[in-house]
Amino acid sequence: MARKARNKFVKRGQILDIQIEDYAFGGKGIGRLRNEWGEFVVFVPNTLPGQYVKAQVKKSSRNYAECKLLEVITASEDEMEVPYQEIPGAPYIKLPIEKQHTYKKKSTLELFRRIGKVPDIEDTFDEFIASPSTFHYRNKMEYGFSAIGYDRERNTDVDEFTLGFKKRGTWWCAENLDGDSGLFDQQVEEHLKDIREYCEKMGLSPWHAPRKEGFFRYFVVRKSYSTNQLLFNLVTTSHGSQHFGLQKFADFLIGIFGERVAGLLHTINDEIGDRVLATTGTIQLVYGEDKIVEELLGLQFEISMKSFFQTNPKSAEKLYEKVVEYALERKEAIDNTVVLDLFCGTGTIGQIVASRSTNAEIIGVDIVASAIADAKENAQRNRVEGVRFFSADVGAFLREHPEFQGKIRTIILDPSRAGVAPKTLRKIIALDAERLVYVSCNPATQARDMEQLALAGYAIKKWSLVDQFPHTAHIETVVLFEK
C-alpha cells in the first residue's frame, strides 16, 4: 500500500508565527508559508488580514493546514481601540463594523459560488442588513467558573477563583471578566467581579476542569429587551450545595439589580461534560419567575432558561421581516394554501406569517417538544389564529401527514447549523412547493443544499445577508427559491 504523501512545510502540533494575508468564510484567516518547495496555505480561525499571529497546527494535509489561534502578536492596521475588555467570543471587536460587513459579504459570495455552484450569485443579491445595535446586543450570556486562571503578566496559568470565559486556545484555563465586554448587559458585566467575590467568600471551590470536580460551574443570564428584566441561573454540582444559601444569593442579586431581577434558578449538574444543562440535572426556582417575556414585531414570547430564542432580538426582527417579506411577496399565492414552517423552534416566524396573512394555514414543525410547547403557549398569548404546531422529526412528519400533499405552496426552512439532512431535503423537494424561503445560520451547509435544490428545478430569485452577531464571523442568510 502506498504511503500518503506528507507536506514538507508543517507537522501536527507545530507552533507557527505567521502573517495573515487574506480572509475566508467562517472567520478563517489565510496565511502562507513559502520556501524552496513552493507555497503552502495555513488557515487560522478568528484572525484578520494584516495580523501577525502565533498558531498551533491541529490538522495537516498535503495542500493546507488547519491551526488554532494562540495569540495575536501584532494587530492589523485596520483595528482600532475600543473601551471594552477583550474576550474570545468577539475576535473582531476592534475592526470597524463596515469592514466586518465587507469580509462577511465577500466570503459568503465566494462560498455560494464554490460550494453552491452558483457562478452568478451576486446578480440575485438583495441587501445586507446590519444589526441595529453594534454593541450590547446579546440577550443571553454564559459565564464559566474555573479553579485555574491566567496571569497575563507572567504569561502562565495560576490557581485562582475565576468567573468569565475560557482563555483562547485552552479548555482548562479561564480569564476573569472584570468589566464590560461590549456584547451583553453593561450593568451585569460591571458587577460580575462582585458576584465572583461573593461566591468565593462562600468557601466552596469553582470547577476544576482537569480534575472534573468542584462546586460552582456556570452563571447564566438572560435579558429581556422589552422589559429590561434579568433571569439568572446558577449552575453547580450537588457536592456542597447544602452549604450555599440560595435565598441569600437571590437577595444579594436583588441588592445589586433591584426590580430588574425577574428570577433566580438553581441548576444541579453533576455530569463531567462541559455544558450548562445536564441531561440528568435538576432545575429549581429559587426566587421570582422562571421565564421572561420578549417582544418581536408586536408579538410577545415567553422565554425560559432552556428555550432557544434569537440571541440578538433587535436584529432578529430585521431577519424575520425579511423572511416574511419573501414568504408573502405574492400574498395571493398563499391564500387558501398551507405554509409549512419547518424547524420552527418556538414558532416565531410562523406566528408572524399567520398574523399577516388572511386565509393561509400555517403548520409549524420541530423535533424539540419543549419548543413546541412554548410555541403553542405564545400563539395563545398573542391570540394568533390559523397556525398549528407539531412536535415531530421533520422527515417523519412529512411521511406521516400525507393530507398536506398538493396543498403546500410555500415552505419556510430554518434548520440548525448542520443544515437539512439529505433524506429530509428529498422529502421536502417531493412536496413540490412553488416557493422555498431558506433561512440559515450556517451558509456553508445551505450552499451544499443549493446544488440539490437546483437539480430539483429551484432557482434563486433573491437573497439577503443579516448580521446577527457583530464582531464574530457568523452571518445569517435568507434565500428565496422559486420553481
Secondary structure by P-SEA (a helix, b strand, c coil): ccccccccccccccccccccccccccbbbbbbbbccccbbbbbbccccccbbbbbbbccccccbbbbbbcccccccccccccccccccccccccccaaaaaaaaaaaaaaaaaacccccccccccccccccccccccccbbbbbbbccccccccccccccccccccccccccbbbbbccccccccaaaaaaaaaaaaaaaaccccccccccccccccbbbbbbbccccbbbbbbbbcccccccccaaaaaaaaaaaccccccbbbbbbbcccccccccccbbbbbcccccbbbbbcccbbbbbcccccccccaaaaaaaaaaaaaaaaccccccccbbbbbcccccaaaaaaaaaccccbbbbbbbccaaaaaaaaaaaaaaccccbbbbbccaaaaaaacccccccccbbbbbcccccccaaaaaaaaaccccccccccccaaaaaaaaaaaaaacccccccccccccccccbbbbbbbbcc
